[in-house]
Amino acid sequence: MVLAMAGFAIEDMFIKAASKLIPAGEILIIFGVGGTLAFTLLALRKNQKILHPAILSRALIIRAISEVTGRLFYTLAIILTPLSSASAILQATPLVVVMGAAIFFGEKVGWRRWSAILVGFVGVMLIIRPGLQGFEAASILAVLGMLGFAGRDLATRAAPAILSNIQLGIYGFFVLIPTGLAMLFYTGGAVSLNLVSALQIAGATLFGVIAYYSLTIAMRIGEVSVVTPFRYTRLVFALILGVLVFAERPDFMTLLGSAIIVGSGIYTLLRSRRIKKRHPIKTG
């Protein structure tokens, strides 16, 4: 899980660096093509179907829409805002997933976890600071991206069990291609890649695939309640890369909001684990 989070942070770094010369739509297209090809090769190696009838299920359609929403808005967020603040807002994803599980799947969430979710959203507000000096409207893009990723995670849970994580990876990356084409049509077309930008996008694709595959392994062989809190290491990597590569200097409110989000998220996960130990039989 730590390797996956490091990979995602490096992927974000390469995308932000490449965006100085390459339009966001073009980045999404190349990233989508690279990821689709990588997971297609993995599927063929394991003799899995590339096109499965289950991709037309309601859950997969919702997952595709959520994937597009998450990738699109979060990509724009890391391009237009500091990497550290966008990554901090993204850490609220597990809180939204817990809230969504209660609303859509009927999971029981007690007042302590609801309180932790509320506190986590206060942390997000501290980073965004709506109506205050230092407010950056583009930070709303990170919130929309976070909501999209949370929707993707919830839809993945409802996805047909017959589909493997590799197949889900194919479909998740593929939907970025038409999304990027639509963005290019709206913004005015692609530009020629130079060696540096080509290497940056190649690096983003490579580390994105490694991160996704590492995440899949962690979630399959590890106890979910144990490995999930290590998702928050992504923020640590993002803060380091933001400072060293982009000379970012997160202010006190951003660091405070980040700490609140991470703290409330870890509390929620630990509380969920304790409840599962008390009541091992799933209800609802």
Secondary structure, DSSP 8 states (H G I E B T S, - for coil): -HHHHHHHHHHHHHHHHHTTTS-HHHHHHHHHHHHHHHHHHHHHHTT--SS-GGGGSHHHHHHHHHHHHHHHHHHHHHHHS-HHHHHHHHTTHHHHHHHHHHHHS-----HHHHHHHHHHHHHHHHHH-TTSTT--TTHHHHHHHHHHHHHHHHHHHHS-TTS-HHHHHHHHHHTHHHHHHHHHHHHT------HHHHHHHHHHHHHHHHHHHHHHHHHHHS-HHHHGGGGGHHHHHHHHHHHHHH-----HHHHHHHHHHHHHHHHHHHHHHHHHHH--S---
